[in-house]
Amino acid sequence: MLARHMSNVVQIQNVVKTGSRAASALVSGEPKQPSIKTDVPGPKSKKLLEELNSINQSGAVQLFADYNKSVGNYLVDVDGNEFLDAFTQISSLPLGYNNPEMLKVFNDESKLKALVNRPALGIFPGDYWPGKLKSVLLDVSPGLPNVTTMMCGSCSNENAYKAMFITYRKHQRGENVDFSELENTSCMINKPPGSPHLSLLSFHGGFHGRTLATLATTHSKAIHKLDIPSLDWPIARFPVYKYPLEENERENKAEDDRCLAQVEDLIETYNKKGVPVAGIVVEPIQSEGGDNEASPYFFSTITKNS
Ligand SMILES: Cc1ncc(COP(=O)(O)O)c(C=O)c1O
């Protein structure tokens, strides 16, 4: 992914160098335009890569950044090359490099103490925690009243998967029914009924992370999955449309219906196999697996029927 993004950065740099208008400044002090002074990666990046390679798997590293010099939309590398980063790395820096408002947030002792005394939040949260969840996260929540914080995309998805399975079993077992003795003992050796045979349905081309369960639902590139044992869970086709959309409405609706029919078939097949589908995981827009979007009709039909 980094490689793909980096090539985008370089391409954009070329576009801008050959005369297109530079993006408007996000943060003051940005370079006026990209500037490439060495090969990329340059000599300093190559030297650092050699050092890193000797202690760390670094196959995806493109260059070494200078985060003191990077500013706003511009990524500056250790060789002094200045790139217009139109993709904010992997959408992980949406407010740009060295955003002064972000720097101000951390130029505050209480924020530093929250970082330094990073608590086990599930057990000893700080007094500021409920207020922060409300003012920082729930304020921008799309109508969902609860929040669980996680450290990364994979662990967020991994925990969402667990929540789906727990909810599914709770519906089966009944709201206030306690775990049976057999469930308590069988889960300790990974056997049903404590560790039930259940599955999640995912889509070809999807990317949901690199941990074991999220990897079982990831189908974007073989390199993520090779050599890792996985789960036999159902995988449906994600719609592939003809463009422009306005001129291909009939064909694209037929494509949606084919994919939706496959979802239903797979759910039935896995039910019959004794591995019921407890949930569906899908990206609104696939990215790792291509730039693939599905229609509101596709998503609303899945939601309605699940
Ligand atoms: C759609 C999607 N899901 C999950 C992940 C996994 O996130 P992380 O790398 O933070 O574990 C990514 C990461 O790129 C992603 O793009």
The ligand as a MOL file (V3000), in Angstrom:
LIG
                    3D

  0  0  0     0  0            999 V3000
M  V30 BEGIN CTAB
M  V30 COUNTS 16 16 0 0 0
M  V30 BEGIN ATOM
M  V30 1 C -9.9930 -0.7950 5.0110 0
M  V30 2 C -8.9320 -1.1310 6.0240 0
M  V30 3 N -9.2650 -1.9470 7.0470 0
M  V30 4 C -8.3430 -2.3070 7.9740 0
M  V30 5 C -7.0460 -1.8390 7.9110 0
M  V30 6 C -6.0430 -2.3010 8.9460 0
M  V30 7 O -5.6030 -1.2440 9.7050 0
M  V30 8 P -4.2270 -1.3380 10.5430 0
M  V30 9 O -3.1300 -1.3920 9.5460 0
M  V30 10 O -4.2520 -0.0630 11.3540 0
M  V30 11 O -4.3080 -2.5560 11.3880 0
M  V30 12 C -6.6480 -0.9790 6.8620 0
M  V30 13 C -5.2510 -0.5020 6.7770 0
M  V30 14 O -4.7980 0.0290 5.7890 0
M  V30 15 C -7.6150 -0.6220 5.8930 0
M  V30 16 O -7.2850 0.1680 4.8530 0
M  V30 END ATOM
M  V30 BEGIN BOND
M  V30 1 1 1 2
M  V30 2 1 2 3
M  V30 3 2 2 15
M  V30 4 2 3 4
M  V30 5 1 4 5
M  V30 6 1 5 6
M  V30 7 2 5 12
M  V30 8 1 6 7
M  V30 9 1 7 8
M  V30 10 2 8 9
M  V30 11 1 8 10
M  V30 12 1 8 11
M  V30 13 1 12 13
M  V30 14 1 12 15
M  V30 15 2 13 14
M  V30 16 1 15 16
M  V30 END BOND
M  V30 END CTAB
M  END
